Amino acid sequence: MNAGPLGFSGSGRVGTTTAVPATSAPNAIPYAGANICVAPAVAPRSWVSGLPYGSNGRLCIDITGAAITGYQAGLALTAAGALAADTAGAIDHYVRGIPITAQGRIAIGTPV
């Protein structure tokens, strides 16, 4: 999937990659090219502004469908502390411009 500007794919989902970040945007969001750097199935090692970060500065996400147990700034978190994400669910609404599914998960493209 080709990511458009600001980490969004042509389908409106958040463009993601498992690559090591090349740069960080405001609020410490890690990027490699136009994609946001994520670490699926990795336990958080640190937090910046309440967002969970794992190895090499990537955002920790869960794409397994683990239960949502809390929220940070409107974004759903699992019991393990990862951001709840979904690679297939339809976009239902937006939180601070971020596409969210009806289940409350961040709508992302499959990490490349």
C-alpha positions as CSV (number, residue, x, y, z in Angstrom):
1,M,0.0,0.0,0.0
2,N,1.4,3.4,-0.9
3,A,1.1,5.9,1.9
4,G,0.0,9.5,1.2
5,P,1.2,12.6,3.0
6,L,1.0,12.7,6.8
7,G,0.9,8.9,7.3
8,F,-2.5,8.3,5.6
9,S,-3.0,5.8,2.8
10,G,-5.2,6.3,-0.2
11,S,-8.0,4.5,1.6
12,G,-7.9,7.0,4.5
13,R,-6.3,4.5,6.9
14,V,-3.2,5.3,8.8
15,G,-0.2,4.2,6.8
16,T,2.2,2.1,8.9
17,T,5.6,0.4,8.7
18,T,7.6,-1.8,11.0
19,A,10.8,0.0,9.8
20,V,13.0,1.8,12.3
21,P,12.1,5.5,12.4
22,A,14.0,7.9,10.2
23,T,12.5,11.0,11.8
24,S,9.9,12.1,14.3
25,A,7.1,14.5,13.7
26,P,5.5,16.8,16.3
27,N,4.4,14.9,19.4
28,A,7.2,12.3,18.9
29,I,5.3,10.3,16.2
30,P,7.9,8.2,14.5
31,Y,8.1,8.1,10.7
32,A,9.9,6.2,7.9
33,G,9.0,7.9,4.7
34,A,5.3,8.8,4.8
35,N,4.4,5.8,7.1
36,I,4.2,5.8,10.9
37,C,6.6,3.3,12.5
38,V,4.8,0.6,14.6
39,A,5.8,-2.4,16.6
40,P,3.0,-5.1,16.5
41,A,3.1,-7.6,19.4
42,V,5.8,-5.7,21.2
43,A,5.4,-4.7,24.9
44,P,5.8,-1.0,25.6
45,R,9.2,0.0,27.1
46,S,8.4,3.7,27.5
47,W,5.7,6.3,27.0
48,V,5.7,9.8,25.5
49,S,2.6,11.9,26.0
50,G,0.9,8.7,27.1
51,L,1.6,6.9,23.8
52,P,3.4,3.5,24.1
53,Y,6.8,3.0,22.5
54,G,8.7,-0.2,22.0
55,S,12.0,-1.2,20.5
56,N,13.8,1.4,18.3
57,G,11.2,4.1,19.1
58,R,8.2,2.5,17.3
59,L,4.7,2.8,18.6
60,C,3.4,-0.4,20.2
61,I,0.2,-1.6,18.5
62,D,-2.1,-4.6,18.9
63,I,-3.7,-6.0,15.8
64,T,-4.9,-9.2,17.3
65,G,-8.2,-7.8,18.6
66,A,-7.3,-7.9,22.3
67,A,-9.9,-6.3,24.5
68,I,-9.8,-2.5,24.9
69,T,-9.2,-1.7,28.6
70,G,-8.6,2.0,28.6
71,Y,-8.1,5.2,26.6
72,Q,-5.3,7.8,26.3
73,A,-6.3,11.0,24.7
74,G,-9.2,9.3,23.0
75,L,-7.1,6.4,21.6
76,A,-7.9,2.8,22.8
77,L,-5.4,0.8,24.7
78,T,-5.2,-2.9,25.5
79,A,-4.3,-4.4,28.9
80,A,-0.7,-4.8,27.7
81,G,-0.6,-1.0,27.1
82,A,-0.5,-1.2,23.3
83,L,-2.7,1.0,21.0
84,A,-5.6,-1.0,19.7
85,A,-5.5,-1.1,15.9
86,D,-7.4,-2.8,13.1
87,T,-6.2,-3.5,9.6
88,A,-9.6,-4.5,8.1
89,G,-12.4,-2.8,10.0
90,A,-14.3,0.0,8.3
91,I,-13.7,3.6,9.4
92,D,-16.6,4.7,11.5
93,H,-15.5,8.0,13.0
94,Y,-12.4,10.1,13.7
95,V,-10.7,11.1,17.0
96,R,-8.4,14.2,16.5
97,G,-8.3,13.4,12.8
98,I,-7.3,9.8,13.3
99,P,-9.6,7.2,11.6
100,I,-11.3,4.9,14.1
101,T,-13.4,1.7,13.6
102,A,-16.8,1.1,15.2
103,Q,-15.0,-1.0,17.9
104,G,-12.8,2.0,18.8
105,R,-9.6,0.8,17.2
106,I,-7.3,2.9,15.0
107,A,-7.9,2.0,11.4
108,I,-4.4,1.3,9.9
109,G,-3.1,-0.2,6.7
110,T,-1.2,-3.4,7.1
111,P,2.3,-2.5,8.2
112,V,4.9,-2.7,5.4
